[in-house]
Amino acid sequence: MTTKHTPGPWTIYQHPLTPEPSSFDIFGLRDGEEVDIAENVTAANAALIAAAPALYEALKGIVADFDRLPTGDYLLNALLDKARAALASADGGAA
């Protein structure tokens, strides 16, 4: 499956000379080169960004549902750890 949006990972960068919280750029990779997504927004990037809250809530619900189940499955635990890391990253924590 080929994605139409700018592939990740994306990085948030705050300009050092503009300390306002709203002065951020988002960078991603395209063909191995870093690109400023804020200046190169495509319909696919906009769709991904618009879907992010629903994706976040869905992943949060999946993790919560699995956290209620007893599990000793190594693979499942590894996947849940990745999901928790993605949620933490979305909340501004370390990925």
N, C-alpha and C positions, 0 to 999 in steps of 0.2 A: 504494500500500500504506500503510495507516494503522498506525502502531506503537501498541502498548498500553502500552509503558513510557514513562517520562518522557523526552522528547526531549533530546538533548544540545545544546550541550556541557555536560558536568557539570564542576564545579569542586570541588576538595578545599580545605577551609578548616580550619585549626587554630585553636582558640580561643586568644587571647593570654593568658588568665589560667590556662589549664590546659596547661602545657608537655609533659605526658606524650604520648608518641608515639601512644597509642591514643585520644586525645581529638580526633577529627576529625569533621567533618560533611561531607556531600556535598550540593552544591547543583546544581540543574538548572533548566531553564526549562519552564514550563507555561503556555500561552496568553500568552507574552511576559512572564510574571511569574516571578521567582526563587522557587523552592520548596525547602524543606529536605527532601531525599529521605529522610534518616535518620528523619524523623518521619512521612513519608508513603509508606512502603514498600508497594508493591502487589505482587501475584503476578507481574506482568509485569516489574517492576524486579528482583525476586528472581530470576526466571528469567534475565534478562540478566546479572546479576552472577554467578550460578552458571555460566553459559556462558562467561564471560570467559576463564578459563584455557584452555579448548579453542579458543576463537576466537583467542587470542594464539598458541598453539602452531601452529594451522593457518596463520595469517598468516606466522609466522616460517618455517615450512616452505616456503611458497610463495615468499617472498623468497629463501630459500637456494637453492631449485631454479632460480629465474630468474637468480640471481647466477652460476650455473655456465654459463649460456648466453651466447654472444656476441650482443650486441644493440647496435644503433645507433638503434633505434626511439625517437623522441622521446616519443610517447604512452606507450609501455610504461615508459620511464625515469621519466616524470613520475608514473605510477601507483606504481611501485616506491618512489620518493621519498616519496610520501604514506604508503605502507605502513611504510617505515622510520621515518618521523616518528611514526606511531601506536605502533609498537613502542617507540620511545624514550620516548614519553610514558608508556606503560604501565610502563616500567622506572624511572619517576621523573625522566626527563630532560625537556628542553624539547620541546614539540610542534612 
